[in-house]
Amino acid sequence: MYTALRLQRKLKQRLRSGEAEITVVTPDPYMTYQPFLPEAAAGSISPRHVVVPLRRVLAHCTIVVGEARRIDHTKRTATVTTLATAEDGTGAVEIPYDELVLAPGSVSRTLPVPGLAEHGVGFKTIEEAIGLRNHVIEQMDIASATRDPAIRDAALTFVFVGGGYAGVEALAELEDMARYTARYYHNIKAEDLKWILVEATGRILPEVGESMGRYAVRELRGRNIDVRLDTRLESCEDRIAVLSDGSRFPTRTLVWTAGVKPAPLLAHTGLPLNERGRLVCTARLTVEGTEHAWAAGDAAAVPDLTAAEPGKETAPNAQHAVRQAKVLADNLVAAIDGRSLKEYRHSYAGSVASLGLHKGVAHVYGRRLKGYPAWLMHRTYHLSRVPTFNRKARVLAEWTLAGLFKREIVSLGSLEHPRAEFEIAAGRRPRPDDGDCQ
């Protein structure tokens, strides 16, 4: 989105005259600002304000909602399936291009853990974030109503696997939300909820530094969150999380945030990939040894020219992706005009992470912050980075209202099955209180 947005500005006159055309192929008609997913899950931000509608922002681009299945760079065509492909029966469409920009990002990296595919949930999309919020509150409803102690215990046990940004921030925000929600249940106390963070290495949040990582562990454990370092998830069959240290936790909630991998599309491009499956790129953000092909973000292995050790690549994070997109767009226009290309250079500014409301850690430009100052920096930084003034204003307004009024504790789980009530009324589905219901 950032590349297309900058190209839209740089090629404004050529787009109007029809000399140039920008086509954006995307599986969703919006861009998700992922750093706000934990706050959306906690109810601090409305889900629709975490996403940016592409048709509004990229008004001078052609938006194709679909998935690129294959890239034939020799013929310079992309094979794309759209929402209409199955409906009209015409099959995939081939979209020709002159210049190719590949930025499909990454997907969750799963491991062959027994039961994970059946019971695990990720945390990379707005749908997953809101679904998880609804699920957590629903489990509290189940625990409040059940007469079976085993079901109650499993419903109130929440296991998160992965101690990076996604796992720690999601757990911290949801624990905050659930602890607040517990005050409205007559038979559930905050201490009844069991939160477990499982991390395979000896530290969490490595991006903020070792000392801030240790502080984060102390902060979480101070809230009765069970942080298990140097521990792996061995199995989650039958909704029982079995850890490598021998612990067993019956649970109805298992969130998997243990790493990402490049989008599967890259394997169907014929372009050079490194051992991790990322596109081999130059510092100018061109694909190595390939003309008219560009890449940025999580899918691109870009040399880090600011690193002390040679051969190091830029980290696959938003901080680099957004800056790479601007350089890529400038270089693409320069290539069209026959001008020289710039190299991507960016010194790592630092990292910030939220640990729930009014709590956080930060390591920015060599300075370490924790607690409220770090949390405030986290919000300020991401508010400045979320695209469009419209979204900034809406997010700021919601934060202001959240500070003046109480949290919302409503679960809208029915959103995942919107036709259920109508099907019951039409006799197509048994009522929950019927004896033969599932």
Buried (B, 14 or more C-beta within 10 A) or exposed (E): BBBBBBBBEBBEEBBEEEEBEBBBBBEEBBBBBBBBBBBBBBBBBBBEBBBBBBEEBBEBBEBBBBBBEBBEBEEBBBBBBBEEBEEEEEEBBEBEBEBBBBBBBBBBEBEEBEBBEEBBBBBBBBBBBBBBBBBBBBBBBBBBEBEEEEBBBBBBBBBBBBBBBBBBBBBBBBBBBBBBBBEEBEEBEBEBBBBBBBBBEEBBBBBBBEEBBBBBBEBBEEBEBBBBBEBBBBBBBEBBBBBEEEBEBBBBBBBBBBBBBBBEBBEEBEBBBEEEBBBBBBBBBBBBEBEBBBBBBBBBBBBBBEEEEEEEBBBBBBBBBBBBBBBBBBBBBBBBEEEEBBEBEBEBEBBBBBBBBEBBBBBBEEEBBBBEEBBBBBBEBBBEBBBEEBBBEBBEEBBEEBEEEEBBBEBEBEEEEEEEEEEBEEEEBEEEEEEEEE
